[in-house]
Amino acid sequence: MPSAILFAFVLVLVSSPTFGADVATTTDPLTERLRPYLQVLSGQQQEFEIRCRAEVPIDGNAETIQIRLARHDRDLFDLDLTHRDYEARIRHRTEGTALALPKHNVVFVGRGQAAAADSLSPAGLTQRLVSTRTTVSTYLPLLAYPDASAVTAALKSLAGITYDAQASRGRLDDSATFAFEADGSLVVRTDEAVVTLAISTANATPAGLDDWPGMKHSHVPREELERTLVRGVRRALEILSPSKVLTSPSQRERQTDHGRLQWIDGHRVVLLSGSPEEIGRAHGELLADEAQACIDSVLHTFGTVQTIRTGRWFRHDLDAAFARLSPHIPQRHRIETRAMARALGLDEDLIDSLNVFPELFHCSGFAVFGDATRDGKLYHGRVLDYMTTIGLQDAATTFIVAADGQISFANVGYAGFIGSVSGMNAEAISLGEMGGGGEGRWDGVPMATLMRRALEECRTLDEVMTLWRESSRTCEYYYVFADGKTNRAVGVAADPDSIEFIQPGQADPRLGDGIGDAVVLSAGERLKTLRERVHQQHGQIDAEVGKWLMSRPVAMQSNLHNVLFVPADQVMYVANADHHHPAADRPYVRLDLRALLHSIGGHN
């Protein structure tokens, strides 16, 4: 039985007076064992300490995570998380909240009030942490019901729980076993993990908000600190266990001034036209939910993890990067970004900073043409391997943009971001990038801004190459640029100090011997496989073979999107990851740029 139906039925049963009365009169061994945990989870017990030890696989390695939650009264609690490499401690008090990172010897302290919608206050916290976009929300009715007997009976009859009272052991379907140890702790085992829970009375006197001896204190507004943690956890639950709201989103088409959202074979496409102000506003109005999910993924979920890893507040790092990058961003892009922020009802400075986030991507790319292809056409493949783990796929959107005074273009991107990492314009120019090293070298044009400028401004491959030569560049990136009008392509290696163009057929110590009428860029075993595939199919490559060239293992497990551009035909094939499959394992959708531009009156 699907979980949503199961727990809706549970809610009906436990809401029935007769159901609750019947089971309450019967002493059930499992109920007595579960009662302390249910009282804690439902909020009936306000003072307690719960310890959790989880042995779980992380990146293929067995890891141990220990969690301690001590609640002292209505408002006071301590939460400690410990791992071999990371440690975080949260202290919530009436006057403020602290996030301490002992391994970095720093504590972030926020004072004052936090907004009710994103508060860490224990009252109602579960509802703020769990949205309808996660299947976890189906369990909330059980936690809200105060009768442990009713909840236990519902779990046993509907969720498949069996329990042997003499052995103090039970099973949940075929997915997990559980046992109560002599000391009262609960041990849950699956094929991959072992989790041990123990509850006791919170006896220790809670320490003060500022009682962190020897640690460096850093001020963060309490509202920002609590919002980051609450939304970070909420978005993480959506990513780890998405509900149908995310896995089967509504495909209702929407329209606003200067913009339209439509779906093509299950693929989200947004058409935008007009001035920078008009395009930005339409972007925000059409993609409010998707943009918020993307922002939560980056700023709050990824940002929390990155803060714990580095010991630096992530928003501070973003703002510092933007301060160095912003002088190199065209004013028209700044206007568009801020108009989008206003439409989303979000802080303009925040959205400015977030739009420089795509500064490290790890990918593959190729361009083949002439004798390498079946029909002589140029096929440009682009593999984006980047962070499916933070849920960016929920915001995947292909933008068709006809901006006043600029070349119209297609941008395979994400709601809330206006820059480009994969795109093709109406002049048959296509571009894809691959991230290298050099993080922190940010005194230049952001990569995604430079990519978009090329789509908006360049009509020939030579113009693209000139733009890169003459621009201040950041970090280290590799690119494939192609021109379908002339069947020309080039590989690019660029950093702030140098730029190198790798021609088709040219040997390179990083890439190997040249391949005729081909540019092939990747790294490690992925490069080896991609080269072997191009050699194998040389002379026979067409759209279907081009998609195969980008399949696993050329694409990594983190493969966020794949694009095959056929710029001469103004056609591209796009695949996006979902929550269970990399993009390479997902179906491609064919998008016709010329037809889409015609539908909005777009022109060069």
Secondary structure, 3 states (H helix, E strand, C coil): CCHHHHHHHHHHHHHCHHHHHHHHCCCCHHHHHHHHHHHHHCCCCCCEEEEEEEEEEECCEEEEEEEEEEECCCCCEEEEEECCCCEEEEEEECCEEEEEEHHHCEEEEEECCCCHHHCCCCCCHHHHHCCCCEHHHHHHHHHHCCCHHHHHHHHHHHCCEEEECCCCEEEECCCEEEEECCCCCEEEECCCCEEEEEEECCCCCCCCCCCCCCCEEEECCHHHHHHHHHHHHHHHHHHHCECHHHHCCCCCCEEECCEEEEEECCEEEEEEEECHHHHHHHHHHHCHHHHHHHHHHHHHHHHHHHHHHHCCCHHHHHHHHHHHHHHHCCHHHHHHHHHHHHHHCCCHHHHHHHCCCCCCCEEEEEEECHHHECCCCCEEEEEEECCHHHCHHHHEEEEEEEECCCCCEEEEEECCCCCCCEEEECCCEEEEEEECCCCCCCCCCCHHHHHHHHHHHCCCHHHHHHHHHHCCCCCCEEEEEEECCCCEEEEEEECCCCEEEECCCCCECCCECCCCCEEEECCHHHHHHHHHHHHHHCCCECHHHHHHHCCCCCCCCCEEEEEEEEHHHCEEEEEECCCCCCHHHCCCEEEEHHHHHHHHCCCC
